[in-house]
Amino acid sequence: MDSPRRSIVKALCWNLLGFVSMSLVGLAMTGSMAIGGAMAVINTALGFTLYLFYERLWARIGWGRHV
């Protein structure tokens, strides 16, 4: 089982990657750095929160694990 700290670090790393990619997509789609950045911030905050809960939930489920 991952520790809570490991789950947070994994979520931060994943969301940093998502933030950069979403910023570029937002910029490409809107032509605006401000709108693209706002989209990326909202997406990152929501994604981080949901990913963290998702990881912690799966850490409690033993199904499919081989010890």
C-alpha positions as CSV (number, residue, x, y, z in Angstrom):
1,M,0.0,0.0,0.0
2,D,1.3,3.5,-0.9
3,S,1.8,5.9,2.0
4,P,-0.3,9.1,2.0
5,R,2.8,11.1,1.3
6,R,3.7,8.9,-1.7
7,S,0.1,9.4,-3.1
8,I,0.5,13.1,-2.7
9,V,3.8,13.2,-4.5
10,K,2.5,11.0,-7.3
11,A,-0.5,13.3,-7.7
12,L,1.6,16.4,-7.8
13,C,3.9,15.0,-10.4
14,W,1.1,13.8,-12.6
15,N,-0.8,17.1,-12.3
16,L,2.3,19.1,-13.1
17,L,2.5,17.2,-16.4
18,G,-1.2,17.8,-16.9
19,F,-0.9,21.5,-16.1
20,V,1.8,22.0,-18.8
21,S,-0.1,20.0,-21.4
22,M,-3.5,21.7,-20.6
23,S,-1.8,25.1,-20.7
24,L,-0.5,24.4,-24.2
25,V,-3.9,23.0,-25.4
26,G,-5.7,25.9,-23.9
27,L,-3.4,28.4,-25.6
28,A,-3.6,26.6,-28.9
29,M,-7.4,26.4,-28.8
30,T,-8.1,29.9,-27.6
31,G,-5.1,31.9,-28.6
32,S,-5.1,33.5,-25.1
33,M,-2.4,32.7,-22.5
34,A,-4.8,34.0,-19.8
35,I,-7.7,31.8,-20.8
36,G,-5.5,28.8,-21.4
37,G,-3.8,29.3,-18.1
38,A,-7.1,29.6,-16.3
39,M,-8.3,26.4,-17.9
40,A,-5.1,24.7,-16.8
41,V,-5.4,25.9,-13.2
42,I,-9.0,24.7,-12.9
43,N,-8.2,21.4,-14.5
44,T,-5.1,20.9,-12.3
45,A,-6.9,21.7,-9.0
46,L,-9.8,19.4,-9.9
47,G,-7.6,16.7,-11.2
48,F,-5.3,16.7,-8.2
49,T,-8.1,16.4,-5.8
50,L,-9.9,13.6,-7.6
51,Y,-6.7,11.7,-8.3
52,L,-5.7,11.8,-4.6
53,F,-9.0,10.4,-3.5
54,Y,-8.9,7.8,-6.3
55,E,-5.5,6.6,-5.3
56,R,-6.3,6.4,-1.6
57,L,-9.5,4.5,-2.4
58,W,-7.6,2.0,-4.5
59,A,-4.9,1.7,-1.8
60,R,-7.6,0.2,0.5
61,I,-8.8,-2.4,-2.1
62,G,-7.0,-5.7,-2.0
63,W,-8.6,-7.1,-5.1
64,G,-6.1,-8.2,-7.7
65,R,-3.0,-7.8,-5.5
66,H,-0.5,-10.6,-5.2
67,V,1.6,-10.6,-2.1
